[in-house]
Amino acid sequence: MAESVNVRITGKLIKFVKDQTGPEGMYESVSEYIRALIRQDYKRLEEHRWQRLYGELEPGMNASESEFIEVGAEDVIARNRGNQKL
């Protein structure tokens, strides 16, 4: 079920919204325009999250094999228990 959200805008903002909607605008209604803006913002945020994750992973992806240390499951378990440093 869709929920309703009311937003009050005035002045230059309402004129801008009206220019974007209706017969002369790109959107049929204010609701359609607002939904499109929210989707764009959501997509931008998701892209930012992916870029941040990629930035964290990129050094490992671009590292040479000589930079890696081979470890076994026992080493990881011991490290996590605080018994050994890798």
URURTA-V675428 format. One record per residue. N is the residue number from 1. RES is the residue in three letters. PSI is psi as a letter, one per 30 degrees, with the letter a starting at -180 (NA if undefined). OMEGA is omega in degrees with one decimal (none if undefined). D_FIRST is the distance of its C-alpha to the first C-alpha in whole Angstrom. Layout:
n = (N,N)
res = (RES,RES)
psi = (PSI,PSI)
omega = (OMEGA,OMEGA)
d_first = (D_FIRST,D_FIRST)
This chain:
n = (1,2,3,4,5,6,7,8,9,10,11,12,13,14,15,16,17,18,19,20,21,22,23,24,25,26,27,28,29,30,31,32,33,34,35,36,37,38,39,40,41,42,43,44,45,46,47,48,49,50,51,52,53,54,55,56,57,58,59,60,61,62,63,64,65,66,67,68,69,70,71,72,73,74,75,76,77,78,79,80,81,82,83,84,85,86)
res = (MET,ALA,GLU,SER,VAL,ASN,VAL,ARG,ILE,THR,GLY,LYS,LEU,ILE,LYS,PHE,VAL,LYS,ASP,GLN,THR,GLY,PRO,GLU,GLY,MET,TYR,GLU,SER,VAL,SER,GLU,TYR,ILE,ARG,ALA,LEU,ILE,ARG,GLN,ASP,TYR,LYS,ARG,LEU,GLU,GLU,HIS,ARG,TRP,GLN,ARG,LEU,TYR,GLY,GLU,LEU,GLU,PRO,GLY,MET,ASN,ALA,SER,GLU,SER,GLU,PHE,ILE,GLU,VAL,GLY,ALA,GLU,ASP,VAL,ILE,ALA,ARG,ASN,ARG,GLY,ASN,GLN,LYS,LEU)
psi = (k,k,l,k,k,k,k,k,l,l,b,e,e,e,e,e,e,e,f,f,l,a,e,f,l,f,k,e,l,e,e,e,e,e,e,e,e,e,e,e,e,e,e,e,e,e,e,e,e,e,e,e,e,e,e,e,f,e,e,e,e,f,l,l,f,f,f,k,k,k,l,l,e,e,e,e,e,e,e,f,f,g,f,k,k,NA)
omega = (-179.6,175.2,-179.6,177.0,178.3,179.0,179.0,175.4,-177.8,172.1,-177.1,-178.5,-179.9,177.1,179.1,179.5,179.5,177.0,-178.3,-175.1,176.8,-174.1,-177.3,-175.8,179.1,-176.1,-178.9,-177.2,176.9,179.7,178.9,179.8,-179.1,177.9,178.9,178.1,179.5,178.2,177.9,-179.9,178.1,179.7,178.5,179.3,177.9,178.6,177.7,179.1,178.7,178.9,178.0,178.1,179.1,178.0,177.5,-175.4,-173.8,179.6,178.0,-179.7,-177.6,-178.8,176.3,-177.9,-178.1,-179.5,-177.9,176.3,179.8,178.3,177.4,-179.4,-179.9,178.8,-179.5,179.0,179.8,178.8,-178.1,176.5,179.4,-177.5,-172.5,175.2,178.1,none)
d_first = (0,4,6,10,13,16,20,23,26,29,32,33,29,28,31,30,26,27,30,27,25,26,29,31,28,27,23,22,20,20,16,17,20,18,16,19,21,18,18,22,22,20,23,26,25,24,28,29,29,30,33,34,33,36,38,38,39,41,44,44,44,47,49,52,53,55,53,51,52,52,51,50,48,50,51,47,47,50,49,46,48,50,53,53,53,52)
